[in-house]
Structures are given as C-alpha cells and as structure tokens.
Amino acid sequence: MRKKMMKTAVFGFTLALLLSGCDEIDRVEEMLTEQQNISTQNINDAKAEVAQDDTLPFEGGAVTPFKRIAALYAVRDTHGDIDHAASEDKARQLAINLAIKIANVNEEKEDSANYSHGDWLVNGYMSDKNATGKTIAPHIVAIPTNATVDDVSMKRNMTYVVEMVNFQFAMIGLGLDNDINLPNGVYRSTVLPCSEVSVYYNPKDEVIYIDVLNAPGLVALFNSDLLSSNLVPSLVTQLDQLDKEVVHTVYNWMENSPNLVKAMGQDTSKEYYQEVSILAGPVYASKTMLETLPSKIGVPYEHFSYEATKDLTAEDIKEITEIVTQVMTVHGAANAGKQEKALYNQLESVKNGMNPGWRTARHEAFPLPGNIRIIEACSPPYAKMALSTGKHHSPALPCEIAFMVNPQNPKKLDVSFLNVKFMFGALFSDALADLSDEEKEAFKQVTVNIEKDLKTIIDYSMENNVSIIKGDTKEEIKPIKYIGVD
C-alpha cells in the first residue's frame, strides 16, 4: 500500500463545547493547546512516513507554509459578551500599530543582538521613520473574506496583511548576495517580500490571531530545485535567522505596547495575548516529494519575455509598471476593478460569467534589488473564495507579478508570475483535500481564470499601452529546471 507523503496541519477548534463553568482563559488556552496538538501530531505522522535520508533539512525534518505565532482575546462589551464588530476593529488597529512599529524603528541599529541583516520596512512605506496610523494604513493589505463577523453589525470579516521587507534578505533570495550565489535568483522574486504578517479576528473561535508566512516552508516549496544543492546549509542558516527576526519583531512590539499584557489572565477587560508557535497548512517531510512536486502540479514560477525597441533601463521598468498599474486599475480609486471594455471582455473570468474586479493593491509597484519591480494583483471575489478555505492562508495573498530587464539581453523585458496552479496545489492542499469532487473542479476553474486573467492584462498592456514594447512578441522562458519537467 502506497504511503501518504503529506499530512495536514488543521486549524479550528474541533472539541465539543466546554462545560459552562469554564472561564475565558480555560477556553482560549484549551483551544490553542488543541491546535498545537493537532499540528504536532500531523507533523510527526508525516515525518514517520519518510526515510531518514529523504527528510528535509528544515525545522527538524518537516515544513509548512504558514505559522501561527500569537493569539489575543476578543473584545467584550460592558455586559461581558463578545463584541464581534469591536474585535474586528481591534484586529485592524493591531495591524496598524505593528506596521507603525516596523516602519519607525531601525531594528538592527537598536537591537543588534536579535537582528543582523539591517532594517525591516513595511512594503509601500519606505520614506521615513515618522509613520502614523493615517500614513501607514494605506500600506496594509486588507483582504476580504466571504463572511460577516455577526448578524447584527454585518461588518465584513477581513484579514489585515503587513508585508515586511528586508533588502539584505531580499538580496540573498534574488541571488545578488556575494556569499550565497543563488542560481537564477532574479527569477524567484515573486516569492518575496521577505515575510507577510496576517492579523485577523476569527468570529468562530472568538480570538484574534497573528499568522506569518513560514520562511523555511515557503523556500522549500518554491525553490525545491535547490534542495539537493550545496547551498542548503547556508540557506537553512539564513532562513532560521529571517524567521527569528520576523517573530521577534512581532513579540517585541507586543511586549512594549502599553495596552497589551503578555499571557492570558482572568480580567477580560485587559488586552491579553499569548505567544504560540503552531505550524499551519499542509505538512511536507519528503525531499523527494518536494523535488518532484512541480512535475505533478506545475512549476512554481512562470516567466515570459517581450522584445523592446531599445535597451531598457531601471526607469523604463518603473514606467512600464506604472502603465500596467493604471491598466489593471488601483485599489481605492474610483475605477478600481473596472478595466476598459476591450480588455474586460477578453478576461477568462468574464467569459465564464464572473466579474473578477482586478486591481493592484498599491498605487505603484514596489522595488527590489536588481531593478526589479513587483505589482500585487488583487481580486476581491477570488480572495473571498481563497480565504473560505481558512484564513490562515491569507499570508499567501495577493498575486505577485515581477518586471525586470532580461539579465542577458537589455532589449528584453522579463515578466514573472507565481504559478497559481502550483500555489493552490502546494499551499492550500490542506483545505482542498476536504472538498467534494464538484468543489475541487470549481477551484480548478478558478486557478485557470486567475492565471489567464493576469496574463491577458499584461499582454494587453504590452500590445496597446507600452510604446517601447514591440507588439505581440511574447515568448515563454524557463530559466529554472525541475525534476521531470521539460
């Protein structure tokens, strides 16, 4: 009988209702303990099914894409009842406060004992150290779910994503670091920024969670072609440090916040929080499985080149992304999600009877080392569908598209996409495994719609709006090689 090579770390409180005599601290702590036990058991099960010489070099032999690092009490009203709307507002404010802390502090300068790779920034806000709630809020990605927090306020349940950027870690990930020469690193840019922190209220659990992308798991999944290389020891060291810095940033902010109190307590009027470390999402323990995964569900990245009329510069890449941003439309603008008719009618989603409402998360693409710029594409309807599988998946959103000059030919523009089929197949498989055949087919069609929509928007922009690109000159390139993939 063929052994299963992957288990699932499950979130959600599955125990029966606690006895009415249990208080809030017992309820929350037992819920978190249950989550930890489920995650630990599934990780141990996955590792037990893999030969010793096939285990992964990360986190003791197994990885997941996500990690829960903290939980906070929900807000209660004067009668002691959960106030779902206020808890939703609290989650948003927590994300804003965290982002202010990241934006205004030079971490390595103030705490060299815990930081070794320079300053952490908030994606989109990179100008100064004077961020306020008003100036930082637009740079937090608010992702909608398909539910409201209650039947009274009808407030939309959201997840609030703070994207942490560190240019020294980015240099390593892009293969631009002198000590770790990551092959074809610039073609791995869409898996950056370095980490995403998701803050959200879970009405079912009546708890606010803070989840992060689990750096070792993400790199193992999206760079599986390197798992047998001599770069692994150095990568493991760097990823461990990256993970420690991200988690420490969140914990340090909480510990020094005057309104937050560490460890759960009996007084529910106080804002207690609990530090946890619970791996989430699908569990991977086999190196062979990860190395062959691209041959089964698709490669992690897709890359295309377009011919230009001249040698492209960094300023040209900036201008091209500005044009594409306007074609896609910008979140918060009056025309957000409303592409011009000629483009709109070409979208695969529209052909299948759905209005995707595509827009960019920010007014401009964010820059990375190597003169790379990344546009984040968002679709509220598809975001709601994605998060219906579990809000712990939210750090994986939105969809990222990278633009850069071809390293070998300055007259070519290279555009890289995260492969949506791979992303859903690898990062969301813990939820997809529980769907009916009909639901799986529906999600499969969603991945097709998203992939074709985004490529159509880029192609349309190049053919109709970017004057320095020669018409229909797109060709697919495959700079990264995977086992079993031509």
RAWOQUI-V600134 format. One record per residue. N is the residue number from 1. RES is the residue in one small letter. SS is DSSP state (H for helix, E for strand, - for the rest). D_LAST is the distance of its C-alpha to the last C-alpha in whole Angstrom. Layout:
BEGIN
n=N res=RES ss=SS d_last=D_LAST
n=N res=RES ss=SS d_last=D_LAST
END
This chain:
BEGIN
n=1 res=m ss=- d_last=30
n=2 res=r ss=- d_last=27
n=3 res=k ss=- d_last=27
n=4 res=k ss=- d_last=26
n=5 res=m ss=- d_last=24
n=6 res=m ss=E d_last=25
n=7 res=k ss=E d_last=29
n=8 res=t ss=E d_last=30
n=9 res=a ss=E d_last=32
n=10 res=v ss=- d_last=35
n=11 res=f ss=- d_last=37
n=12 res=g ss=- d_last=40
n=13 res=f ss=- d_last=44
n=14 res=t ss=- d_last=44
n=15 res=l ss=- d_last=47
n=16 res=a ss=- d_last=50
n=17 res=l ss=- d_last=52
n=18 res=l ss=- d_last=54
n=19 res=l ss=- d_last=58
n=20 res=s ss=- d_last=60
n=21 res=g ss=- d_last=62
n=22 res=c ss=- d_last=59
n=23 res=d ss=- d_last=58
n=24 res=e ss=H d_last=56
n=25 res=i ss=H d_last=55
n=26 res=d ss=H d_last=54
n=27 res=r ss=H d_last=52
n=28 res=v ss=H d_last=50
n=29 res=e ss=H d_last=50
n=30 res=e ss=H d_last=49
n=31 res=m ss=H d_last=46
n=32 res=l ss=H d_last=45
n=33 res=t ss=H d_last=45
n=34 res=e ss=H d_last=44
n=35 res=q ss=H d_last=41
n=36 res=q ss=H d_last=40
n=37 res=n ss=H d_last=41
n=38 res=i ss=H d_last=38
n=39 res=s ss=H d_last=36
n=40 res=t ss=H d_last=37
n=41 res=q ss=H d_last=37
n=42 res=n ss=H d_last=34
n=43 res=i ss=H d_last=32
n=44 res=n ss=H d_last=34
n=45 res=d ss=H d_last=33
n=46 res=a ss=H d_last=29
n=47 res=k ss=H d_last=30
n=48 res=a ss=H d_last=32
n=49 res=e ss=- d_last=29
n=50 res=v ss=- d_last=27
n=51 res=a ss=- d_last=28
n=52 res=q ss=H d_last=29
n=53 res=d ss=H d_last=27
n=54 res=d ss=H d_last=24
n=55 res=t ss=E d_last=26
n=56 res=l ss=- d_last=25
n=57 res=p ss=- d_last=27
n=58 res=f ss=- d_last=28
n=59 res=e ss=H d_last=31
n=60 res=g ss=H d_last=32
n=61 res=g ss=H d_last=29
n=62 res=a ss=- d_last=28
n=63 res=v ss=E d_last=27
n=64 res=t ss=- d_last=27
n=65 res=p ss=- d_last=26
n=66 res=f ss=E d_last=30
n=67 res=k ss=E d_last=33
n=68 res=r ss=E d_last=37
n=69 res=i ss=E d_last=39
n=70 res=a ss=E d_last=43
n=71 res=a ss=E d_last=45
n=72 res=l ss=E d_last=48
n=73 res=y ss=E d_last=51
n=74 res=a ss=- d_last=51
n=75 res=v ss=- d_last=54
n=76 res=r ss=E d_last=57
n=77 res=d ss=- d_last=60
n=78 res=t ss=- d_last=64
n=79 res=h ss=- d_last=64
n=80 res=g ss=- d_last=61
n=81 res=d ss=- d_last=59
n=82 res=i ss=E d_last=55
n=83 res=d ss=- d_last=55
n=84 res=h ss=H d_last=51
n=85 res=a ss=H d_last=52
n=86 res=a ss=H d_last=53
n=87 res=s ss=H d_last=50
n=88 res=e ss=H d_last=47
n=89 res=d ss=H d_last=49
n=90 res=k ss=H d_last=49
n=91 res=a ss=H d_last=46
n=92 res=r ss=H d_last=45
n=93 res=q ss=H d_last=48
n=94 res=l ss=H d_last=46
n=95 res=a ss=H d_last=43
n=96 res=i ss=H d_last=45
n=97 res=n ss=H d_last=47
n=98 res=l ss=H d_last=44
n=99 res=a ss=H d_last=43
n=100 res=i ss=H d_last=46
n=101 res=k ss=H d_last=46
n=102 res=i ss=H d_last=43
n=103 res=a ss=H d_last=44
n=104 res=n ss=H d_last=47
n=105 res=v ss=- d_last=47
n=106 res=n ss=- d_last=45
n=107 res=e ss=H d_last=44
n=108 res=e ss=H d_last=44
n=109 res=k ss=H d_last=47
n=110 res=e ss=H d_last=49
n=111 res=d ss=- d_last=47
n=112 res=s ss=- d_last=46
n=113 res=a ss=- d_last=46
n=114 res=n ss=- d_last=43
n=115 res=y ss=- d_last=41
n=116 res=s ss=- d_last=40
n=117 res=h ss=- d_last=37
n=118 res=g ss=- d_last=40
n=119 res=d ss=- d_last=40
n=120 res=w ss=- d_last=39
n=121 res=l ss=E d_last=39
n=122 res=v ss=E d_last=38
n=123 res=n ss=- d_last=35
n=124 res=g ss=- d_last=37
n=125 res=y ss=E d_last=41
n=126 res=m ss=- d_last=40
n=127 res=s ss=- d_last=44
n=128 res=d ss=- d_last=47
n=129 res=k ss=- d_last=48
n=130 res=n ss=- d_last=50
n=131 res=a ss=- d_last=48
n=132 res=t ss=- d_last=50
n=133 res=g ss=H d_last=49
n=134 res=k ss=H d_last=50
n=135 res=t ss=H d_last=47
n=136 res=i ss=H d_last=45
n=137 res=a ss=H d_last=44
n=138 res=p ss=- d_last=42
n=139 res=h ss=- d_last=40
n=140 res=i ss=- d_last=39
n=141 res=v ss=E d_last=37
n=142 res=a ss=E d_last=38
n=143 res=i ss=E d_last=36
n=144 res=p ss=E d_last=38
n=145 res=t ss=E d_last=38
n=146 res=n ss=E d_last=39
n=147 res=a ss=E d_last=42
n=148 res=t ss=E d_last=46
n=149 res=v ss=- d_last=47
n=150 res=d ss=- d_last=50
n=151 res=d ss=- d_last=52
n=152 res=v ss=- d_last=55
n=153 res=s ss=- d_last=53
n=154 res=m ss=- d_last=50
n=155 res=k ss=- d_last=49
n=156 res=r ss=E d_last=45
n=157 res=n ss=E d_last=43
n=158 res=m ss=E d_last=41
n=159 res=t ss=E d_last=38
n=160 res=y ss=E d_last=39
n=161 res=v ss=E d_last=36
n=162 res=v ss=E d_last=37
n=163 res=e ss=E d_last=34
n=164 res=m ss=E d_last=35
n=165 res=v ss=E d_last=34
n=166 res=n ss=- d_last=34
n=167 res=f ss=H d_last=33
n=168 res=q ss=H d_last=33
n=169 res=f ss=H d_last=31
n=170 res=a ss=H d_last=29
n=171 res=m ss=H d_last=29
n=172 res=i ss=H d_last=27
n=173 res=g ss=H d_last=24
n=174 res=l ss=- d_last=24
n=175 res=g ss=- d_last=23
n=176 res=l ss=- d_last=27
n=177 res=d ss=- d_last=29
n=178 res=n ss=- d_last=30
n=179 res=d ss=- d_last=30
n=180 res=i ss=- d_last=27
n=181 res=n ss=- d_last=24
n=182 res=l ss=- d_last=21
n=183 res=p ss=- d_last=18
n=184 res=n ss=- d_last=17
n=185 res=g ss=H d_last=20
n=186 res=v ss=H d_last=21
n=187 res=y ss=H d_last=17
n=188 res=r ss=H d_last=19
n=189 res=s ss=H d_last=22
n=190 res=t ss=H d_last=22
n=191 res=v ss=H d_last=22
n=192 res=l ss=- d_last=26
n=193 res=p ss=- d_last=29
n=194 res=c ss=- d_last=30
n=195 res=s ss=E d_last=31
n=196 res=e ss=E d_last=32
n=197 res=v ss=E d_last=36
n=198 res=s ss=E d_last=36
n=199 res=v ss=E d_last=40
n=200 res=y ss=E d_last=41
n=201 res=y ss=E d_last=44
n=202 res=n ss=E d_last=43
n=203 res=p ss=- d_last=46
n=204 res=k ss=- d_last=46
n=205 res=d ss=- d_last=46
n=206 res=e ss=- d_last=48
n=207 res=v ss=E d_last=47
n=208 res=i ss=E d_last=45
n=209 res=y ss=E d_last=42
n=210 res=i ss=E d_last=40
n=211 res=d ss=E d_last=36
n=212 res=v ss=E d_last=34
n=213 res=l ss=E d_last=30
n=214 res=n ss=- d_last=29
n=215 res=a ss=H d_last=28
n=216 res=p ss=H d_last=27
n=217 res=g ss=H d_last=25
n=218 res=l ss=H d_last=23
n=219 res=v ss=H d_last=22
n=220 res=a ss=H d_last=21
n=221 res=l ss=H d_last=19
n=222 res=f ss=H d_last=17
n=223 res=n ss=- d_last=17
n=224 res=s ss=H d_last=16
n=225 res=d ss=H d_last=14
n=226 res=l ss=H d_last=17
n=227 res=l ss=- d_last=19
n=228 res=s ss=- d_last=19
n=229 res=s ss=- d_last=20
n=230 res=n ss=- d_last=23
n=231 res=l ss=- d_last=24
n=232 res=v ss=H d_last=24
n=233 res=p ss=H d_last=28
n=234 res=s ss=H d_last=29
n=235 res=l ss=H d_last=26
n=236 res=v ss=H d_last=28
n=237 res=t ss=H d_last=32
n=238 res=q ss=H d_last=31
n=239 res=l ss=H d_last=29
n=240 res=d ss=H d_last=33
n=241 res=q ss=H d_last=35
n=242 res=l ss=H d_last=33
n=243 res=d ss=H d_last=34
n=244 res=k ss=H d_last=37
n=245 res=e ss=H d_last=38
n=246 res=v ss=H d_last=37
n=247 res=v ss=H d_last=39
n=248 res=h ss=H d_last=42
n=249 res=t ss=H d_last=42
n=250 res=v ss=H d_last=42
n=251 res=y ss=H d_last=45
n=252 res=n ss=H d_last=47
n=253 res=w ss=H d_last=47
n=254 res=m ss=H d_last=48
n=255 res=e ss=H d_last=51
n=256 res=n ss=- d_last=52
n=257 res=s ss=- d_last=53
n=258 res=p ss=- d_last=56
n=259 res=n ss=- d_last=56
n=260 res=l ss=E d_last=53
n=261 res=v ss=E d_last=55
n=262 res=k ss=E d_last=52
n=263 res=a ss=- d_last=52
n=264 res=m ss=- d_last=54
n=265 res=g ss=- d_last=57
n=266 res=q ss=- d_last=60
n=267 res=d ss=- d_last=61
n=268 res=t ss=- d_last=58
n=269 res=s ss=- d_last=60
n=270 res=k ss=- d_last=58
n=271 res=e ss=E d_last=54
n=272 res=y ss=E d_last=53
n=273 res=y ss=E d_last=49
n=274 res=q ss=E d_last=48
n=275 res=e ss=E d_last=45
n=276 res=v ss=E d_last=42
n=277 res=s ss=E d_last=39
n=278 res=i ss=E d_last=37
n=279 res=l ss=E d_last=33
n=280 res=a ss=E d_last=32
n=281 res=g ss=E d_last=29
n=282 res=p ss=E d_last=27
n=283 res=v ss=E d_last=27
n=284 res=y ss=E d_last=24
n=285 res=a ss=- d_last=25
n=286 res=s ss=E d_last=22
n=287 res=k ss=H d_last=20
n=288 res=t ss=H d_last=18
n=289 res=m ss=H d_last=18
n=290 res=l ss=H d_last=17
n=291 res=e ss=H d_last=14
n=292 res=t ss=H d_last=12
n=293 res=l ss=H d_last=14
n=294 res=p ss=H d_last=11
n=295 res=s ss=H d_last=9
n=296 res=k ss=H d_last=12
n=297 res=i ss=H d_last=14
n=298 res=g ss=- d_last=11
n=299 res=v ss=- d_last=11
n=300 res=p ss=- d_last=14
n=301 res=y ss=E d_last=14
n=302 res=e ss=E d_last=13
n=303 res=h ss=E d_last=14
n=304 res=f ss=E d_last=16
n=305 res=s ss=E d_last=18
n=306 res=y ss=E d_last=22
n=307 res=e ss=E d_last=24
n=308 res=a ss=E d_last=27
n=309 res=t ss=- d_last=31
n=310 res=k ss=- d_last=32
n=311 res=d ss=- d_last=30
n=312 res=l ss=- d_last=30
n=313 res=t ss=- d_last=32
n=314 res=a ss=H d_last=32
n=315 res=e ss=H d_last=35
n=316 res=d ss=H d_last=33
n=317 res=i ss=H d_last=30
n=318 res=k ss=H d_last=33
n=319 res=e ss=H d_last=34
n=320 res=i ss=H d_last=31
n=321 res=t ss=H d_last=31
n=322 res=e ss=H d_last=34
n=323 res=i ss=H d_last=34
n=324 res=v ss=H d_last=31
n=325 res=t ss=H d_last=33
n=326 res=q ss=H d_last=36
n=327 res=v ss=H d_last=34
n=328 res=m ss=H d_last=32
n=329 res=t ss=- d_last=36
n=330 res=v ss=E d_last=37
n=331 res=h ss=- d_last=38
n=332 res=g ss=- d_last=42
n=333 res=a ss=- d_last=42
n=334 res=a ss=- d_last=44
n=335 res=n ss=- d_last=42
n=336 res=a ss=- d_last=39
n=337 res=g ss=- d_last=36
n=338 res=k ss=- d_last=38
n=339 res=q ss=- d_last=36
n=340 res=e ss=- d_last=37
n=341 res=k ss=H d_last=37
n=342 res=a ss=H d_last=35
n=343 res=l ss=H d_last=32
n=344 res=y ss=H d_last=33
n=345 res=n ss=- d_last=33
n=346 res=q ss=- d_last=30
n=347 res=l ss=- d_last=28
n=348 res=e ss=H d_last=27
n=349 res=s ss=H d_last=29
n=350 res=v ss=H d_last=32
n=351 res=k ss=H d_last=31
n=352 res=n ss=- d_last=31
n=353 res=g ss=- d_last=34
n=354 res=m ss=- d_last=34
n=355 res=n ss=- d_last=35
n=356 res=p ss=- d_last=32
n=357 res=g ss=- d_last=35
n=358 res=w ss=- d_last=32
n=359 res=r ss=E d_last=33
n=360 res=t ss=E d_last=33
n=361 res=a ss=- d_last=34
n=362 res=r ss=- d_last=36
n=363 res=h ss=- d_last=38
n=364 res=e ss=- d_last=35
n=365 res=a ss=- d_last=32
n=366 res=f ss=E d_last=32
n=367 res=p ss=E d_last=32
n=368 res=l ss=E d_last=30
n=369 res=p ss=- d_last=30
n=370 res=g ss=- d_last=28
n=371 res=n ss=- d_last=29
n=372 res=i ss=E d_last=27
n=373 res=r ss=E d_last=28
n=374 res=i ss=E d_last=27
n=375 res=i ss=E d_last=28
n=376 res=e ss=E d_last=29
n=377 res=a ss=E d_last=29
n=378 res=c ss=E d_last=31
n=379 res=s ss=- d_last=32
n=380 res=p ss=H d_last=35
n=381 res=p ss=H d_last=34
n=382 res=y ss=H d_last=31
n=383 res=a ss=H d_last=32
n=384 res=k ss=H d_last=35
n=385 res=m ss=H d_last=32
n=386 res=a ss=H d_last=30
n=387 res=l ss=H d_last=33
n=388 res=s ss=- d_last=34
n=389 res=t ss=- d_last=32
n=390 res=g ss=- d_last=34
n=391 res=k ss=H d_last=35
n=392 res=h ss=H d_last=34
n=393 res=h ss=H d_last=30
n=394 res=s ss=H d_last=32
n=395 res=p ss=H d_last=31
n=396 res=a ss=H d_last=27
n=397 res=l ss=- d_last=28
n=398 res=p ss=- d_last=28
n=399 res=c ss=E d_last=25
n=400 res=e ss=E d_last=24
n=401 res=i ss=E d_last=23
n=402 res=a ss=E d_last=23
n=403 res=f ss=E d_last=24
n=404 res=m ss=E d_last=24
n=405 res=v ss=E d_last=25
n=406 res=n ss=- d_last=21
n=407 res=p ss=- d_last=22
n=408 res=q ss=- d_last=22
n=409 res=n ss=- d_last=23
n=410 res=p ss=- d_last=26
n=411 res=k ss=- d_last=26
n=412 res=k ss=E d_last=23
n=413 res=l ss=E d_last=23
n=414 res=d ss=E d_last=20
n=415 res=v ss=E d_last=20
n=416 res=s ss=E d_last=18
n=417 res=f ss=E d_last=18
n=418 res=l ss=E d_last=18
n=419 res=n ss=- d_last=16
n=420 res=v ss=H d_last=19
n=421 res=k ss=H d_last=17
n=422 res=f ss=H d_last=16
n=423 res=m ss=H d_last=20
n=424 res=f ss=H d_last=22
n=425 res=g ss=H d_last=20
n=426 res=a ss=H d_last=20
n=427 res=l ss=H d_last=23
n=428 res=f ss=- d_last=25
n=429 res=s ss=H d_last=25
n=430 res=d ss=H d_last=28
n=431 res=a ss=H d_last=30
n=432 res=l ss=H d_last=27
n=433 res=a ss=- d_last=28
n=434 res=d ss=- d_last=31
n=435 res=l ss=- d_last=31
n=436 res=s ss=- d_last=32
n=437 res=d ss=H d_last=29
n=438 res=e ss=H d_last=31
n=439 res=e ss=H d_last=30
n=440 res=k ss=H d_last=27
n=441 res=e ss=H d_last=26
n=442 res=a ss=H d_last=28
n=443 res=f ss=H d_last=26
n=444 res=k ss=H d_last=23
n=445 res=q ss=H d_last=24
n=446 res=v ss=H d_last=25
n=447 res=t ss=H d_last=22
n=448 res=v ss=H d_last=21
n=449 res=n ss=H d_last=24
n=450 res=i ss=H d_last=24
n=451 res=e ss=H d_last=20
n=452 res=k ss=H d_last=21
n=453 res=d ss=H d_last=25
n=454 res=l ss=H d_last=24
n=455 res=k ss=H d_last=21
n=456 res=t ss=H d_last=24
n=457 res=i ss=H d_last=27
n=458 res=i ss=H d_last=25
n=459 res=d ss=H d_last=24
n=460 res=y ss=H d_last=28
n=461 res=s ss=H d_last=29
n=462 res=m ss=H d_last=27
n=463 res=e ss=H d_last=29
n=464 res=n ss=H d_last=32
n=465 res=n ss=- d_last=33
n=466 res=v ss=- d_last=32
n=467 res=s ss=- d_last=34
n=468 res=i ss=- d_last=32
n=469 res=i ss=E d_last=28
n=470 res=k ss=- d_last=28
n=471 res=g ss=- d_last=28
n=472 res=d ss=- d_last=25
n=473 res=t ss=- d_last=22
n=474 res=k ss=- d_last=19
n=475 res=e ss=E d_last=16
n=476 res=e ss=E d_last=13
n=477 res=i ss=E d_last=12
n=478 res=k ss=- d_last=9
n=479 res=p ss=- d_last=11
n=480 res=i ss=- d_last=11
n=481 res=k ss=- d_last=8
n=482 res=y ss=- d_last=8
n=483 res=i ss=- d_last=8
n=484 res=g ss=- d_last=7
n=485 res=v ss=- d_last=4
n=486 res=d ss=- d_last=0
END
